[in-house]
Amino acid sequence: MGQPEWAVDARFATNAARVSRDLFSLIAQACKQLTEWPSPIETAARPSTPTQI
């Protein structure tokens, strides 16, 4: 999501801190900014074929 600093940010160290600082809204905003979601297979660099559902 382009926010690696959140993992070590003291503002989000505990669940209570994450809730009080509304981390969910920050995550939602970051997700809206993504233009493409990488597939787990693509990021793992494993050969694959598309799946039909």
VMD Tcl script that draws the C-alpha trace (Angstrom):
set ca {
  {0.00 0.00 0.00}
  {3.02 2.24 -0.01}
  {2.98 2.92 3.74}
  {5.77 0.72 5.20}
  {6.32 3.22 8.02}
  {2.95 2.28 9.53}
  {4.43 -1.05 10.66}
  {6.82 0.72 13.06}
  {4.75 3.82 13.83}
  {4.25 4.17 17.59}
  {0.78 5.63 16.95}
  {-0.35 2.16 15.87}
  {1.58 0.03 18.39}
  {-1.52 -1.38 20.12}
  {-4.99 -2.28 18.96}
  {-6.48 0.48 21.11}
  {-4.12 3.01 19.52}
  {-5.00 1.80 16.02}
  {-8.71 2.12 16.75}
  {-8.44 5.54 18.41}
  {-6.40 6.89 15.50}
  {-8.77 5.32 12.97}
  {-6.18 3.24 11.12}
  {-9.01 1.64 9.13}
  {-9.78 4.96 7.43}
  {-6.11 5.48 6.58}
  {-5.96 1.98 5.06}
  {-9.15 2.63 3.09}
  {-7.70 5.86 1.69}
  {-4.45 4.12 0.74}
  {-6.39 1.33 -1.01}
  {-8.37 3.85 -3.06}
  {-5.09 5.28 -4.33}
  {-3.92 1.91 -5.66}
  {-4.44 1.66 -9.39}
  {-3.66 -2.04 -9.56}
  {-3.70 -4.80 -6.98}
  {-0.74 -7.15 -7.43}
  {-1.68 -10.77 -7.48}
  {-0.03 -12.91 -4.77}
  {1.18 -15.20 -7.55}
  {2.79 -12.29 -9.41}
  {4.54 -11.03 -6.30}
  {5.81 -14.54 -5.54}
  {7.21 -14.78 -9.10}
  {5.72 -18.22 -9.64}
  {4.50 -19.44 -13.02}
  {0.72 -19.60 -13.20}
  {-2.27 -19.41 -15.51}
  {-5.47 -17.38 -15.10}
  {-8.24 -18.99 -13.10}
  {-11.77 -19.05 -14.44}
  {-14.53 -18.69 -11.91}
}
mol new
graphics top color blue
foreach p $ca { graphics top sphere $p radius 0.5 }
foreach p [lrange $ca 0 end-1] q [lrange $ca 1 end] { graphics top cylinder $p $q radius 0.2 }
display resetview
